[in-house]
């Protein structure tokens, strides 16, 4: 059985952009007769808020997007909160370390920013790490460890990480793209790259549909899949909804939260129909229930370009 997921981070309320990805990933699984998993990516406990998790769950329920496993629907692959899965990440980290794929990095944030000027790396991770700490001797590491706790970096080999994206098409990434990357921070927090790879693999996720701001993180996850001996899922990255300034939706674009629309009296069918329209799944922004879209869903229909959201469009969503 095919298995997909929606994995929100509860550091901010769900907005229209998040809802678009939730709808598309839900439709992909419902159209395939697969299972849909809701996973809460609260690995950063300092930024994540339990009350935001509750609001995200309420927003999804209001939109008519149900899940087969996740909060309130326990299944065999739980827990479905990353904050409760740290022992699982430790096991993956131990295997990578045993296989010689990790090394301690003592570079400070300031030192990394100082080398971030020239070659452009993956946009979500900044400039490629220059490998400063990769070849330190044991004595050099002992000396540096007296002044700073290290992060742990995954050492890339010479492998390519090309893949076929279900929406964006062929994605060629040459060996070493982005440089060696952090899998555990100096403060002990596991990285997104490690946690999402471990979770998707152990939860049996076969299809990952997410925003295209995460497309350039995929090669790193593919390297982790290979190093841990796991089969990667099929990836599909959908274009984002952007504000009028051309930047991804965020708090600076005003109150575009699903909860705010609900409180204003907007009907869920209005939001779903509008999301279907901007995603390329409908000819007009007409009200629709999520279930009405299942039979006609296909990845080929999803629009390939980002959508620019204007204030006038937001007003159209209000009653």
Secondary structure, 3 states (H helix, E strand, C coil): CCEEEECCCCCCCCEHHHHHHHHHHHHHHHHHCCEEEECECCCCCCCCCHHHHHHHHHHHHHHCCCCCEECCECCCCCCCEHHHCHHHHHHHHHHHHHCCCEEEECCCHHHHHHCCCCCCCCCCCCCCCCCCCCCCCHHHHHHHHCCCCCEEEECCCCCCCCEEECCCEEECCCCCCCCCEEEECCCCCECHHHHHHHHHHHCCCCEEEEEHHHHHHHHHHHHHHHHHCCCCCEEEEECCEECCCCCECCHHHCCCEHHHHHHCCCCHHHHHHHHHHHCCCCCCCCCCCHHHHCCCCCHHHCCCCCEECCHHHHHHHCC
